[in-house]
Amino acid sequence: MTAPLPRYVREVLQTLRDKGFEAFLVGGCVRDLLRNKRPHDWDVATSALPEQTLALFPRTVPTGIRHGTVTVLGRTGQTEVTTFRREGAYADGRRPEEVIFLKNLEEDLGRRDFTINAMAMDETGRVTDPFGGRTDLRRGIIRCVGDPNERFREDALRMLRAVRFSAQLGFETEPETRFAILRCASLAAGLSAERVRDELSRILYSPRPERAEDAVTYGLLDAHLVSRPKDLLKELSRLAVLRKTGDERWAAFCAVLARHGAISDPGAFLRGLRLESGQIRACARGAFLGKELEGIPDPPGWKLLLFREGEAPVLCAAATAEVLKGPGYRRALRRVLRSGEAYRPEMLEIDGQALMQLGYPEGKELGEELRRLLEHVIGHPEDNRREFLINMAEGDRRNPSPKP
């Protein structure tokens, strides 16, 4: 451990120990500390029962009391405190039918998914590692604790988590664990769409989004695809140049799947994974537009797209085109966005109030005039001046365009 623990985490460990209970950091925070990374979350395993933990701390939330978890709220952060436990059979491949509280740390560590997540650390930095997690961490290996077939039958989500850790950490999945994923992949069909979506998001937004190919080729997404394609790596590796926030990677991922026949309708695919409605529209429309772009649009072309489609779908379209066709699309779009040139009516140096003062009635006619002015300014950005636009609107008022 190279960095001191936050004070609120130390206080949790010390309070539990002062009252005669065992208490250790466990899981991902230990893994991150051993990699010299600052953890995002802090998890403590203890011999204290949940009711005892609740009684020891003034500010708590019974987050998962049935499964032994209490959230302890500190001044500057929170700590998840869970009683040592063993889990019973997993009837639905997701949740254990029963949880048995223990007094033994090693048995608690033995229920965890991968060796790199099955280590414990006390406040001095001393590590308990009964399954070789430090060696696997040093070698960059994802390995199940115990029998991988049993681990995946207990909870099928662990297979997607293996892919996710591989993508986030740059680790390789050791052969027995990989073969077990292939044998057990059909169990992923029983996972909720939300759980699949969340793991897939973490893969796509990781430093190695191309590892999403493993989720596809192992068969972990079969319930959401119309076919299982191969050879996605070259295109998916280009996702890494896209932003790790926003919807661009989702849109480009959909476009790659569609190109290879894995999905027929990006919108339906995303709805099946329960993405939010705004994300679905931006990604699905962006995937379509990016595929249809013929060369990099000029600035007026980008501005017309922005006007007609909105910013989010066009950002997704540029990202999709860059993945499918090559670089340059996002750079060209960024230049337009940074220019400050108008592509929305509200960016004009004239508004509806000014048009009403010229005699335009509120409603359809006023909206059509704003659109005409904007279409002119998109092609002639130097004309986005209030005086010019007033004169133009007055001319349109005197000489209206003939209706078709």
N, C-alpha and C positions, 0 to 999 in steps of 0.2 A: 504494500500500500504506500503510494508516494505522496498522497495529499491527505491533509487532516480531514476527518469526517465533520460534516456540519454539526454545530452544537446541539441542535434539536435531535439529531440521530444519536449522538453520544448520550444525551440525557435519557433517551428511551432505553438504550442498552444498559446504562448504569442503574437506572431505577429498577429494572427487572432483576438485575444481578443483586442489588442491595437487598431485595426482598427474598433472595434465595432461589430465584429461578435462573435457568440457563437462558441465554439470549445470544443470537448470532445474526450477522448479516448473511443473507442467502440470495441465490438466484442471479439475476442479471446485474445487480449492483456489484457483486463480487467479481463477476466476469469483467465488468468495465474497469473496476479498480486495478485488477491484475493486468489490464491492457493500458494502464495509465490514462484512462478516459474518465471524465467526471460523469457519474451516473445521473440519469434523469429521474429515476425512481429509487426509493429506498425500501427494502423489504427485510423484515426481521422475523426469524423463527424462534419460538420460545417454548419452554416447558410449561409456562403459565397457561391455564385455561382461559378462554375468552372472557368469562365473568371476572376472573382475577385481573386480567389486563384492564378491563373497563373500570375496575375499582381503584386501580393504581394511578390513573391519569385524569386530570380534571376536564380535559377537552378531547372527546372521542366521538367516533361515528361507528356504529355496529355494521360495518360494510357488508360482511358476509358471515354473520354470527353462526349460522348453521355449519359452516365449513371452517369455523375457527378464526376468522379474520376480523380484526378491529383496526380502524384507522385512527392513529394518534395524531392530534393536531398540535404542532409546535408554533412558535412565534413566527418563524420564517419558512415553514414547510411542513410536510406531513410524512408519516412513516406507516407503512402497512405492517401490522404485527399479526402473525398467524401461529397458532398452536401447532407443535409437532403433530403430524397426523399420518395415518395410513388410510388409503381409499379402498372402498369395496369394489364390487364388480361394476362395470360401466354398461348398463343395460341398453342405453341408446347411443353408445359410441360418443358420448359427449360429457355426461355428468355421472359421477359415482353414485351408486344407490345408497351408500352410507359412508360416513367419515368416522374413523376411530382415532381419538386423540391419544397421543403417545407421550413418553418421557425420554425417548431416544432420538438423538439428532440424526444418526446415520440411517436409521430406518425411514425417517422423514425425507432425507436426501434421496433415498432409493426409489421414491415414487415419482421423481422428476423426469423430464423428457430427455434431455441431452446431458452428457457429462460436463460440458462447459457451463451448464446451469445448475449443476448438482454439487456445488462447493459452498462451504460456509466460512465465515471470517469473524473473529472477535475484534474488539475495539483496538487491540494492539497490533493487528495485522496478521495474526497467526491463522493459517488456513487449515480447515478440515476438508480432505479431498479423497474420499474412499473409492472413487471410480475413475481416477486418472484424468480428471478434467484439466488440470494444469498442463499435463503433457499434451493433451489434444488442443488446448488453447495455444500452446507454443508451436505445435505442428500445423495449426490451421485446419482442424478436423471437426466435422459435425458427426457425433457418434451417439447413439441411443444409450441410455442407462439400461443395462440388462438386455433382454430379448427385444429387438426392435419390432418384431411382429406383434408381440404382446403390447408394447407401448402404443402402437398405431391402432390396434383393435380397441384399446381403452379410449383413445380420443383421436379420431381421424384428422383433426386439425393439426396435429403434430407433424404430419407430412408436409403441409404447407408451411408450417413454422420452420422446418428443416430447410426448405427452399429460401425462406425469408432470411434466416440467419446466414445462409450461404451468400445471399445477395448483399446483406448489410455488412458482413464481416470480411467477405472475400475468401471464405473457407470452402473446402471441398467436403462433400459427403462421403464418408468411408463406405466401402463396397457393401458390407452386410446391411447397413442402414439403407443404402440406395436400393438394393435388391428387395428389401422389405417394403419400401415405398411402392415399387412396381407390383409386388404381390398384393398389397393392400389398397391400391389406388381406388378401386371401385367403392370403397367405404366412404370416400370423399363425397359421393353423391348424396349422402344423408346429412351433410353439413348445411346449416342455414346459410342463405345467400349473404346475410350480413357478415358472418364470420369469414366466409370466403373473400368477400369484398375487402374487408379490413386487412387481411393478410396480403392480398394481391396489391392493395394500395401501398403497403409498406415495401413490397418487392419493387414495384414500379418507381417509387420515390427514393430508392436506395442508390448507393454509388454504382451498383451493377444491375441495372434494370433488365439487362439481357437474360438474367437468370430466370425471368418469367417464362422463358422457353422450357425450363425444366418442369414448371407447373403444368404446361401444356403437354409436353411429350411424355411425362410420367402418367398422364391421364387424370390428373387431379381436377381438371376443369371440364371433364367430359360432359357433366350434367348441364353445362352452359354453352357447349359448342355443338355445331352440326357435324363437324368432322375434326379429326385430330391431325393437324399438318406437321410437317417436318421442315428442317432447314430454315428456321426463323432467326437464327443467331445473328446473321450479318445485318439484317434490318433492325432487330431489337437492340443491337449494340449501339445504334445511333441515338437511342432514347437518352443516353447518358449526357448528350450535349444540351438537352432541353432542361427547362427549369424544374427544380424539385418541388415547386409549389404550383398551384393552379391546376388546370385540367389538360395541359398540353400532352403529358405523357400518356394519360388515359386515351385521348383522342388518337394519338399516333399508334398506340397499341391496338386499338380497335381497327384502324386502317390496315395495319399489317395482318391482323387476323382475317379481315375481310378479303384482302388481296389473295391470301392463301386458301380461301374457301372455308375457313374455320367457323365464320359467322356470316349470315346473310344480311343481317340488319343490325348495325351498331346500336341503334336506339333500343331495340328489343333485348340485346345482350346486356346493356347497361341497366335497363329496367329490371331484368332478371336478377341482377346483382344488387338491386335496391340503392342505386346511387340517387342523389337528390335530383329533382326535376330540372333545375337550372343546369347542373352538370351534364345531365343526359342530353339536353338540347345543344349545349355548347360543344360537347364532344362528338355527338352524332353528326351534327351539321358541319363541324370543323373537319371531321374525317372525310365526309363527302366532298366538301369544297376543296380540300387539299389534294384529293385524288384528281379532281377535275381541272385544277389550275394548269394552264398551258404556258409554261415559262413564268418568270417572275414578273408580276404586274408592275406597271409604272405607277408613280405616286397617285395620279387621278384614279387609276384602276383600284389601288388599295383603298382610297377614300370612298369610292362607290361601294365597294364591298363592306366597308365599315358602316356606311350609311344604311345599306340594305339589311345587313345581317347582325350588326352589333359587334362590339369589341371582342367579347369572349369567343364566339365562334371563329372570328377571323384570326385571332391569336392561335387557336387550335388548328386552323387551316394551314397557317404558315409553318407550324411545327410539323404537321402531318406531311406537307410537301417536302420539307427538309429531310425527313426520314425516308420517304419513298423515292425522292427524286434527286436530292443533293443539296448542298449548302446555298445560302444567299437569301432565302425567302424571309427568314426572321430578321435578318439585318436590314433588308429593304423595308419591311414593315415598321421596324423600330425607328427608322429615319423619318417616316411619315408621322408616326405618333409623337416623336420629339419635336417635329417642326412647328407644332401648334396650329397648323393649317386646319381649317374647318372641315369636318366631315359629319357633324350633327347640327341640326337647326339651332340649338342653343349656343353653338360656337360662332354664329353669325353676329356681325356688328349691328344687327337690327332684330327686333323681336315682334311678337304678335301685337303688343300694345301699340307700337309705332305704326304697324300696318292698319290697325283699326282707326287710328287718327287720320290715315289717308283714305278712309272710307271702306276698307275691307270688312265685311261682316264676320263676326266670330263664327267659326265652324269650318265646313269643308273648304270653302273658297279661300279662307285665310291660310289653312294648312297647305293647300295646293300651291299658293304663292310662296310660302316659306320654302317648300320643296323646290320650286323653280329657281329661286334665288340660290339655294344651296347647291343645286346641280351646276349652276353657272360658276359659283365660287370654287367648287371642286376642281373645275378645269382652269380657272383663272384666280388663283389664291390672292393675287395682288389687288383684286377688286373687292375684297372683304373690308370695305370702308363704309361707314354709316351713310355719308352723303351720296356715294355712288349707289348703294342699295336702295335708298329712298327714291332717287331719280329713276332707277330701274323699275321699282314697284309702281311708281306713278305712271310710267310708260305702259306697264302691263295693265294697269287699271283703265287707262284711256283706250288702249288697243288690246283687248283680251284675245288670247289665242282662240281660233275657231274650235268648237267642240266637234269631236269625231262623230 
